[in-house]
Amino acid sequence: MGIKKRDGIFGLSVIGIGLILMLAMNVYGKTPGNQIKITADGTVYGIYSLKVNQKIEITEEWGHNHIVIKDGEAYMEDADCPDGYCEQQGKISKEKETIVCLPHKLVVEVITAEEENTGDSNSGNDSYDAGEETDVAEDEAAAPDVIAK
């Protein structure tokens, strides 16, 4: 009982339709986010607006990461992890997109928050460092919108 020509055409059609649906979901199914949430070792490190160009430096016991938010997108500019894979993950701006640095236990995730929750606050996280080399205007310091206590 070999594979008949119709079975092959049917199988290829199902695969083709699946690929088209997957592509459509990736292109049209994601909502733009307005913030990123940075989680370090399972704890929320801070939440930052995607509307403000800023550089975020995170130095923890396991390493250093440098995240940039520019033109509504976030990306990992630099990290001292051994594989550097997090730097190659590209820019994120759509809801639930992530950048993951496994060696440093760091996750950057795009989220959508209500506009009223986007006020700047800083609870004194000692590991937060805005850095001296920034392309951001002085009045737009890289302060998180929300930092975990």
Secondary structure, DSSP 8 states (H G I E B T S, - for coil): ----HHHHHHHHHHHHHHHHHHHHHHHHS--B-SEEEEEETTEEEEEEETTS-EEEEEEETTEEEEEEEETTEEEEEEE--SS-GGGGS--B-BTT-EEEETTTTEEEEEE---GGG--------TTEE--S--SS-GGG----SB---
